[in-house]
Amino acid sequence: MENQYVLAMYDIRGKQDYIYKSNKMKEIVGASYIIRECFDAYLYPAAEECSEKGLFSYKREAEKTDFSRERFVRHLEDGYIGEVVYDGGGNFFVLYENAERYRAVNQRFYRKVLEETYSLRVLTTYIEGIDFDHYSSDQRKLYEKHRKREQKESMFHPVNTLPIVQVDYHDSMPLSVRQKIAGREQKVSYESSRKYQKYEEVMQKNKKDSVIEGDRLLDELVTEKGEESLLAVIYIDGNNMGAQVERCLSQARRPDGEPDTTYEASVKALRAFSEYIQEYYIDAGIREVDQVLEQTPNQKRRFVVYAGDEITFICNARNAYDVAVRYLEKLSEEEPADAPRTSCAGIAIFHSHTPFSEAYRIAEECCESGKKLMKKEKLTDVSLIDFHYCQGAIGVSLDQIREQEETLDISRPWVIRDCHGTTGKELAGGKFVTGKIVEAMQEQLRKAGRSNVKDLLFAAKKSKADFMGELERIRAHQSEKEIDFTLGGVLKEENMIRKLIYDMVLVYDLWFDKDREEI
């Protein structure tokens, strides 16, 4: 007889919209924590209202134990109504006793989410009659059903306002709560108030938390307020995570060497993979960022989101490129030969008074441009980086901005680690710009001198002929320095030279002028 056990998947939807709905950093950080603690704060208590013991969680136990069918049945006999089989990388899977238990928990869970967060959306899907011998098969069924539910998901938010009610101009929610902000009371929406409360709650628990370090927020990160108020938001997202999970599951083996598809082996592999991602993509990445910043005049940074394979942080604009490059390089150090660790990074340079939500959106689109290039060119095992200098155009996509600025024909995204196989030859041939090529061009620009570098920017903007003429003028006047903008023939096409120099000169003062005086 088929069992009645239920495998359920919980998926927090619209995380970016919820976090970056506001431009206030305390709200953003509070929203990030609400999402991070969503299941701890709302799902577990909901389950405990249905049964005293609620859900068994391997992460909550003092002594870690692997999942097994026998232990799951024993947990049910002990009074639990389900068990968390996997919690990591934004995924949350629960094995319930039956569908009735699942529905009873969710009724209470969704009410708590609505009351405490107001507009956070969590989509859940389940399948019945699981097969303990074939976890991957059950997972595929669950994902397929979940995709169908995503297409039918309601996008309606709770009713917000009446015509006579004051509203928040960012999200049109009613201003219903008085909240002390920056030392004075202000009217905010209920949702904003909950985010501020979460921020204060975290501050009281751990005042040294790296995410919310500092009182003056973004103004602490600039080089000199009133003189150079440039900051950068860096958004980094792992590549090919779905394929990595599939590889992880396929490597589980029985003692005889045959594939082990059971729940026991698959869940054990997934949990180990989650810890692996946390260590290399988050923990080691944060340590590397701090080590790089320790060597700079302005060492401060603010992590906004760091979970799974995704990390977002803000730092002084002068440090952004070196920090992002070093993160990507560190990620690939001592990686397994059959499982390269790669990510794409997007950097948005912005003034501290610019709405942060806009800067974040641009950084995310820069990251996505790298992923699009990977897909288009069928690049594998690469980390890429793209950036944009925000100078207005609020609410306009990155592609539209570049089209308006006539900068669609650029050398970015840049590859920040070597490829394997045939793509490595293409990179060496100059089809794509690598970090090594950027370093080599940086030395040639240094030889040319800062004043000449600025002239190159204007010439590149005019026409190809103007640009090539300017290159010849610089070489003629600096002949004793043996300037070679082809980098020994690596950059064979004149158009690629033009695109690369244009991209680098845009941020030359911030990132590539090593002769500048640091403030």
N, C-alpha and C positions, 0 to 999 in steps of 0.2 A: 504493500500500500504506500502511495506517495506521501511523503511528509508534508506538513502544513507550514513549515518554517518559511519565513519571509526574508529575503535579502533586499534591503532598502539603501538607496543612495540619496544623499542630501547635497544640494548644489546651491551655494549662495550666488545670487544673480545680481548683475549690475553693481559690482563692488566699487568700480571706479566712480560711477555716477553718485553713489552714496557717500564715498569718502571725499570727493572733490566737488561736491555740490556747493560748498562754501569756499571763500577765499581766506578765511581766518584759520591760521595754523593750528590753534588749539582745537577748533572743531574738526579739522582734518585728522589730527592725531587721535582725538577722541573717537571719531568714526572708525578709524583703523583698528583701535582696540575693541570696539563693539563687535566688529566683524571677526576679529581674531578669537574673541571669547564667546561667540554666538552660541555654540553648542554647549559649552560649559555652563553658561549663564542661563540658558533657556531650555535646551533639549533635555539635559540630565534632570533638572528639577521637574520638568513636565512628566518624565518617565517615573520619577519618585512619587508623583501624585497618583499614578495609576497602580503602583506597587511600591511598598516601602523601600525595597532595595533598588528599584529602577533598573538601569542598564549597567552591566559589567563592562569595565573599561581596562584594557591592559596598561594604559598610560597612567591610570590612577592607582594602580597596585604598587605596594612597596617592593614586592618581588616580581620581576617580569617573568611571564610564562608565555610559551608559544600557544597558538590556537590549535585546538583539536576538537573533533566531533564529540568525544567523550567528555571533555571539560565543559563544552557548551551545554550538553544535556545535564551535567551535574550542576551547572550554574542555574539552569531553569528549575531544577529540583530544589535548589537552595533559596528560591524566591525571586530571582532576577527574571525580567520579562524579555531580555534580549542581551546581546553582547556586541560591543564595538569591535569589528574585525579589522578595520583599517582607518586611521586618522592621520593624514599627512598630505602636504602639497596641495591643500585646498580641496581634498577629497575626504568624504566622510561616509563610511559604509557600516550599517548596523544589521545584524542578524536577529530578527524578532521571532518570538514564539509562534505567532500566527498573525494574520491580517487584522484581526480585531484589536489586538494589542497595538499594532502599528498605527491604526486609525485613532485609537484612543489617545495615544501619546501625541500624535500630530495635532489633534484638536486643541490640546492644551499648549503645545509648542507654538503654534501659529498665533494663538491669542497673546502669548507672552511677547512674541516678536513684534506684533502690531502695537501692543501697549508700550513696550520699552523702546522700540526703535522707530516706530511710525511707518516708515516707507521701505525698510530693508526687505528684499524679496528672497525667499528660500524656496527652491523647487525640489520636490522629493518624488521619487519613483520607486516602485518595488516589483519584484517577481515572486511568485509562490512556487512551492514544490522544488526546492533547490536540489542539486546533485552534488553531494559532498566529494565525489570522485572527479568532478570536472569544473573547477572554479572558473577557468577562462571562458568556458561555454556559457556559464551563468552570467559572467560579467558582460559578455557580448550581447546577450539577450537584454540585460538591464540597460546597457548603453543605447541599444537600438530603441527600446521603449522610451528611454529618457529623451532621445532626440525628437521623437514624435511629440512628446509632451512639451518640449521647448517651442515647437512650432505653434502649439495651441495656447501657450502661456498668456494669461491676461496681463496687459501692461497698465491697467487702471490703478491709480493710486487712491488712497482714502480721500473722501470729500474734503476740500480744503477750506473754502471761504464763502462768505456772503458779500454782496457788493458794498456793505457798510463796514466791513472789517479791514483793519490795517494788515498789510501783507509784507512778507519778505520779498524784495524785488528780484532776488536770485531764483527762488523756487516757488513763489506765489503762495507759500504757506502762511496761515494767520499768525500774527504776532500775539502770542497768548501767555508768555512767561516773562517775568522780569529777571534778568540774569546780570550779575556783576561781572563786567568785562573791563579790563584795564583800569580798575579802581572805581568805576562808576556803573550804576545800574542802566541797563538798556533793555528794550523790548526785543525778544527773539521768539522764534517758533518753538513749539514743543520739541520737535526733532533736534533743533540746534541746542536747546537746553540739555537734552539727554547726552549729546556729544560733549558739551562743556563739563557736565557732571562726571562723565567717564574720564575725561582728562584729569580733573581734580582728584578723582578716586585713585588713578594710577600714580599721580604725583605724591599722594599721601602714603601709598604703599612702598614706593621706591623712588626717592627723589633723585637718584643718580642714573635713572634709566636713560640709555643712550638715545632713545627715540626723542625724548622730550627735554633733553638737556638745555638749560638756558632759560632766562626770563624774557629777554627782549626779542627772542625769536629771530626772524630773518635779518634784522638790522645788525645783529652781532656778527654776521657772516661776511658782510661787505668789507672791502679793503679800507675805505674811508668814506663815511656817510657824508653826502653832499659833494664829494669829489668823484668817487668811482663806486657807484652802488650796484655793481654787476654781480649777479649770482648765477648759479647754474643748477638746474634740476637734472639729475641723471636717472634714467629709467633703464633697467637691465632685465632681460627676460630670457630664460633658457630656451635652447633650440631642441626640436625633435623629442620632446618629453614623452609623447605617446609611443614613439618607437622604442625609447629607452625602457618604458614600462613593459612593453611586449618582450623585449630582449631579456629583461629581468625575469619574467614569468617563464620564458622558454628555457632558461638555464637551470631550473629546478630539476633534479635528477633523483631517481630511486637508487638503491644500493647496486642494482644490476646495470646501472648506466642509462636506462631508458627514461624518457621524460616523465616527471612526476606532476600530474595535473590536479592533484587533490587540493582541497581547501587548506589542509595543514601546511603543505609545501608552498603553495601560492601565497597564502597570507604571510607566512614567515619571510618569504622573499620580498613581498611588498613592504613590510615593516622595515626590513633591513635597507631597502632602497630609499625609503623616506628618511631614515637617519643619515644615509649617504648624501642625499641631496641637501639636507640641512647642514651638514658639516662643510661641504665644499662650496655650495652656492651661497650660503648665508653666513655661517660662523667664520669660515676662513676668509670669505670675501670682506666681511666687516673688519676683521683684524688687518687685512692687507690695506684697506682704505685708510685706516687709522695710522698704519706705519708710514704710508706715503705722506699723509698730511703732517705727521710729526716733523718732517723735513722742510716744511713750508712756514712762512711768516704767519699766515692765518690758518690755524690748525682745526678750526671748528667746522662741524658738519651737523646735519640733522637728518637722521633716518626717519622716513615717513612710513614706508611699508617694507617689511622684509618677511616673506613667507614662501615656502615652497621653493620654486626656482626664480622668483621675482623679487627684485629689490629696487627701491626708489629712495634717493636721498638728495639733499641740497648741500652745496658747498660754495665757497668763493669761486667765481668764474675763472680766475687764473689757475686754479688747481684742477678744474674739471677734466681736462683731456688726460693729463698724467694719471689721475686717479682711475678713470674709466679704463684706460689702456692697461694699467697694472692689474686691475681686477680681472680683466679678460685673460691676461697672460698667466696670472696665478691660477686661474681656473683650470688651465690645461696642463699645469705642471704635474708630472708623475701620474698622468691619467692612464687608465687601462688601454691597452692597444686596441681592443675591440669595442670600447665604449668611450669615445672622446667626449670631453666636457666642453660645450660651447654655449655661447649666449650672443644675443645682439644687444647693443647699447645705443640709446638715444640721449643726446644732450641738448637742452634748451637753455640758451644764455638769455637772461632777462634782468631788468632793473628791479630792485627790491620792492618798488611800489606797484609793479605789474601784478594783476590778478594771478595768483599762483595756479589756480585751476587751469588757466590758459597755458601757462608755461608747461605744466605737467602734460596737457593734451598734446602739445607740440613735441615734447620729449618722447611720448609714447608713439607718435606718428613717425618720428625719426627712427625709433627702434623697429617699427613695422616696415620701414623702407628697406632695412637690412634683410628682414625675413622675405620680403618680396623679391629682392635680388637673388637670394639663395634659391628660391623656388623657380624663378625665371631662368637662371643660368645653371640650375641643377647642381649647385655647389653643396658639398658635404664637408663635414668636419671643419667648419670655419666659424670664427667669431667676427662680427662686423660692427662698425660704429658709424653713426651719422650724427650731424649736429645742425642747429639752426640758431641764428642770432635774432631774437625776437625784437622787432621794432614797431610794433603796432599790429594792425589787422586782427583784432580780437574777433573770435568766432569764425574765422576762415581757416579752411584746412591747409595743411602744409603744402600739398600739391598746388592748391590755388594761389597761395602766397608766392611760391616759386615761379608759377606761371606769370603772375603779375609783375614780379621782379625780373622776369626773363632769365631765371637761373635754373631752369630744368636740366640744362646740359651741364652737369657737374661731375666731378670725379668721385664723389661720395655715393654710397657708403664705402668706407675703407676696411680692408681685411686686416685684422689685428692678430692673426696667427696663421701659420703655414698650413697649406692644404696637403693632402696625401694624393698620390696617384696623378692622373692626367691634369686635374685642375691646377696642380702645382706648377706645371709648365705654362699654363695660361697666365697664371699670376706673374711668373717670372718674365713672361713676354710682354707685360705691361697692359694686358686687357683690363685688369683690376689694379687698384692702388693698394699696396700693403703698408703696414706700419713702418717697415724698413725703408720703403720708397719715400715715405713722408720724412723720416729721419734724414735720409740722404739729401732730399730737396731742401730741408731746413738748413743744412750746411751751405748749400749753394746760395740760398737767399741771404745768409749771414755774410758771405763773401761780397755779395752785391751791395750791401749797405742798406740801412733803414730807409733813407730817402728814396733810393731807387726802387725798393720794394713797394712803397706807396704808389709810385708812378706806374708800376706794373698792374696794380689793381684797376686804375682808370683805363689803361691801355687794353686790358683784357675785356673790359666792359664795352669798349667801342667796337672793335672788329679784330679779326684774326690778323689782318695785315698790320694794323697799329701795334698789336701785341708783339708780333715777330720782329717788327722794326725796333721796338723798345728793347727786346732781348739783345738784338745785335748792338744797339747803342751801349748797353750795360757791359757786354762782353768786350767791346772795343775800349771803353774807358777803364775797365778793370782787367786788362789783358794779363797783367802780372799775377793775378790771383787764379788764373786757369779755371774760370767758371764753366761748368758743363751742365746745362739744364736738361740734357738727355740722360744724365746719370750713367754715363758709360754705355749708352745705347739701350738701356733698359726701357726707357720711354721712347719708343720709335716714332710715335705719331705726334705731330706738332699740336694737334687739338687736345691730346691728353695732357701735354705739358701746360697748355693754357688753362685747362680746367683745374688741374691740380694746384697751380700757382694761385689762381683766383681764389680757390677754396681756402688755401693756407693764409693768404694775405688778409682775408676777411677777419681772421682771428690771430693775426701775426703778433700784435702787441700783447695779447693775453697769453698765448701758448708757445709761440715759436721764437720770439725775440729774446734769446738768452743773454744778450748784452744789456737788457734793460735793467734799471735800478729797481729792486724790490722795495715796496713801501712797507 
